[in-house]
C-alpha cells in the first residue's frame, strides 16, 4: 500500500524526519539481501527490514552498485534515502532499522493494533492489515487500491483531520508519504507499525505516539527465508514484536 498522491516518490526523501532518523547512525553492514518481498540489512547490533518494491514500480531499476553495499557504513546506506532509485531508498530504510531495531531492545510485546480502540470513522487506518475487521470493526481504512469497504487515498485530507486514532503502515516511510500523513492528524493518537517500522524515538517529535516493529532474533534463518521469497509469516517466526511509546505524552 502506497500513498503516492500525498507525497511524491522522487527526487529522494529530504524531509527533516528522515534526517533525524539518520542522525547518529553507526556501524557497518554485515549482510544485505534484496528479496522478492523483503529487503534485509544486518548491522553489528541489529537487523533491519523494508518492503521490497514491486519490479514494475514507477522508476524501479537495478541497484547501481551490487556487491558494494556489504561492508558499507550504515550511515552511508542510510543516506541513500535521498537517492532517486527506489531500491536504494529501500536499502536506506532497512539500514536505518538495522541501527535502531537492536537485538537487545526491550519493550511491550503487544501488536501496535492493540493500542487503538474501534470508534467508527474516528479510527483511521492507512493500509489494510490482516484481521482488521475483527480487531477494529467500523474503522475507516484508506487504500491505494480500495476494496469494497475501503476509502481511496484522496479521503485522507478529510478523514485524518477529524480522527482520534490513526494507524499508519511503515511502508509510508518508503514512498515519502509519512510526513504528510502526520501533518494531517496532529490531534490523533498515532501508531506507526509493520516489519519496516524503525523503533526510533526521534519519530515521536513528528507526532507519532507509538512505534510497533520487529526485532530480529535469528538473522541466519531470516536471511534464508527472505532470499527464498519469504512473506510476513516467515519474518515473524524469526523475530519478535516490540512496541515502544512516547512516555512524554499521556
C-alpha positions in Angstrom: 0.0 0.0 0.0 1.4 3.4 -1.0 0.0 6.9 -0.9 1.8 8.3 -3.9 -0.6 11.2 -4.4 0.0 12.6 -0.9 3.8 12.7 -1.3 6.0 12.2 -4.4 8.5 9.4 -4.6 11.2 11.5 -6.2 13.6 13.1 -6.0 14.7 11.3 -2.9 13.3 11.7 0.6 14.5 15.0 2.0 12.0 15.8 4.8 13.7 16.5 8.2 12.1 13.4 9.6 14.5 11.3 7.5 17.5 13.4 8.5 16.6 12.9 12.2 16.3 9.1 11.7 19.8 9.0 10.1 21.4 11.2 12.8 24.0 9.3 14.8 23.7 6.0 12.8 26.9 4.0 13.3 28.3 0.5 12.4 28.9 -1.4 9.3 26.6 -3.6 7.3 27.4 -7.3 7.6 24.8 -8.7 5.2 22.5 -7.2 2.5 19.7 -9.1 0.8 17.1 -7.7 -1.6 14.5 -10.4 -1.7 11.3 -10.8 -3.7 9.2 -9.5 -0.8 11.5 -8.1 1.8 14.9 -6.4 1.9 17.3 -7.1 4.8 20.3 -5.2 6.1 22.2 -6.7 9.0 24.4 -4.5 11.2 26.6 -5.2 14.2 23.8 -4.7 16.8 20.6 -5.3 14.9 18.9 -6.2 11.6 16.5 -4.1 9.6 13.7 -4.8 7.2 12.0 -2.9 4.4 9.3 -4.0 2.0 10.9 -4.6 -1.4 9.1 -2.6 -4.2 7.4 -4.4 -7.0 9.5 -4.8 -10.1 7.0 -2.7 -12.1 7.2 0.2 -9.7 7.5 3.5 -11.5 11.2 4.4 -11.5 12.2 1.0 -10.4 15.5 -0.1 -11.8 18.6 -2.1 -10.9 20.8 -1.2 -8.0 23.8 0.7 -9.3 26.5 -0.8 -7.1 25.7 -4.5 -6.4 28.5 -6.1 -4.4 29.4 -2.8 -2.8 26.7 -2.5 -0.1 28.0 -5.1 2.3 30.7 -3.6 4.5 29.5 -0.1 3.9 28.9 2.1 6.9 25.2 2.0 7.9 25.3 5.8 7.8 26.3 5.7 4.1 23.5 3.3 3.3 21.0 5.4 5.3 22.0 8.5 3.3 20.5 6.8 0.2 17.1 8.0 1.3 17.9 10.9 -0.9 18.5 8.6 -3.9 16.2 8.7 -6.9 16.5 4.9 -7.1 13.6 3.3 -5.2 15.7 0.2 -4.4 18.5 2.3 -2.8 15.8 4.1 -0.8 14.6 0.6 0.3 18.1 -0.3 1.4 18.4 3.0 3.3 15.2 2.3 5.3 16.4 -1.2 6.1 19.8 0.2 7.2 18.1 2.7 9.5 16.2 -0.1 11.0 19.3 -2.2 11.4 20.7 0.6 13.6 17.5 1.4 15.6 15.9 -2.1 16.0 18.7 -3.5 18.1 18.8 -7.2 19.1 18.8 -6.3 22.8 15.9 -3.9 22.8 13.2 -4.3 25.4 9.6 -3.1 25.4 6.0 -4.1 25.1 5.5 -7.3 23.1 1.9 -6.4 22.1 1.0 -5.6 18.5 0.5 -1.9 17.9 -3.0 -2.6 16.8 -3.9 -3.5 20.4 -3.2 0.1 21.5 -6.1 1.5 19.4 -9.8 1.2 20.1 -12.6 1.0 17.5 -14.5 4.2 17.2 -16.1 4.2 13.7 -14.5 6.6 11.3 -12.8 8.3 14.2 -10.3 5.5 13.9 -8.4 5.6 10.6 -6.0 3.1 9.2 -3.6 3.7 6.4 -3.2 0.3 4.7 -5.2 -2.8 5.2 -3.8 -5.3 7.7 -5.0 -8.9 8.1 -7.9 -9.3 10.6 -8.7 -5.6 10.7 -12.5 -6.1 10.5 -12.4 -8.3 13.6 -9.9 -6.2 15.6 -11.2 -2.7 14.7 -14.7 -3.1 13.3 -16.1 0.0 11.6 -12.7 1.7 11.3 -12.0 3.7 8.1 -9.4 2.0 6.0 -7.6 4.0 3.3 -6.0 2.0 0.5 -4.4 3.0 -2.8 -6.5 0.3 -4.5 -9.5 0.3 -2.2 -11.7 -2.7 -1.8 -15.5 -2.6 -1.3 -15.3 -1.2 2.2 -12.2 0.9 1.9 -11.6 4.6 1.2 -9.4 5.9 -1.6 -6.2 7.7 -0.7 -7.8 11.1 -1.5 -10.0 10.6 1.6 -7.0 11.3 3.8 -7.5 15.0 3.5 -11.0 14.8 5.1 -10.7 11.8 7.4 -7.4 12.4 9.1 -8.0 15.9 10.5 -11.1 14.6 12.3 -9.8 11.2 13.5 -9.0 10.3 17.1 -6.8 7.3 16.4 -4.5 6.8 13.4 -2.7 3.7 12.4 -0.1 4.0 9.6 1.7 1.3 7.8 5.5 1.6 7.8 5.6 1.4 4.0 4.7 5.1 4.0 8.3 5.7 5.0 9.4 4.3 1.7 7.2 6.3 -0.5 7.6 9.5 1.4 4.0 9.8 2.5 4.6 9.6 6.2 5.4 13.3 7.0 2.3 14.5 5.1 0.1 12.0 6.8 1.3 13.0 10.3 0.8 16.7 9.5 -2.9 16.0 8.7 -3.6 14.5 12.1 -1.7 16.2 14.9 -4.6 15.6 17.2 -4.7 11.9 16.8 -3.1 9.1 18.8 -0.9 7.7 16.1 0.8 4.3 15.7 3.3 3.5 13.1 3.6 -0.2 12.6 4.8 -3.0 10.4 8.0 -5.0 9.9 9.7 -2.0 8.4 8.9 0.4 11.3 12.1 1.9 12.9 12.0 1.8 16.7 13.4 5.3 16.8 12.4 7.9 19.4 13.1 10.7 17.0 9.8 9.9 15.3 7.9 11.0 18.5 8.9 14.6 17.7 6.8 14.4 14.5 3.5 13.3 16.1 3.9 9.5 16.3 2.8 8.3 19.7 3.8 4.6 19.4 6.1 2.5 17.2 5.4 -1.1 16.7 8.0 -3.1 14.7 10.1 -6.2 14.7 13.4 -7.1 16.5 15.1 -9.9 14.6 16.2 -12.9 16.7 17.5 -15.4 14.2 19.3 -13.5 11.4 20.6 -16.6 9.6 17.1 -18.2 9.3 15.5 -14.9 8.4 18.1 -14.2 5.7 17.5 -17.6 4.2 13.7 -17.1 4.2 14.0 -13.6 2.6 16.3 -14.9 -0.1 13.7 -17.6 -0.9 10.9 -15.1 -1.2 9.6 -15.3 2.4 6.5 -13.4 3.4 5.4 -11.7 6.7 4.8 -15.1 8.3 8.4 -16.1 7.8 9.5 -12.8 9.3 7.5 -13.3 12.5 8.9 -16.8 13.2 12.4 -15.2 13.2 11.6 -12.1 15.1 9.6 -10.7 18.0 7.1 -7.9 18.1 8.2 -4.8 20.0 6.2 -1.7 20.7 7.6 1.5 22.3 5.5 4.5 23.3 6.2 8.2 23.7 6.3 8.4 27.5 6.3 12.2 27.3 2.7 12.1 26.2 0.0 10.7 28.4 
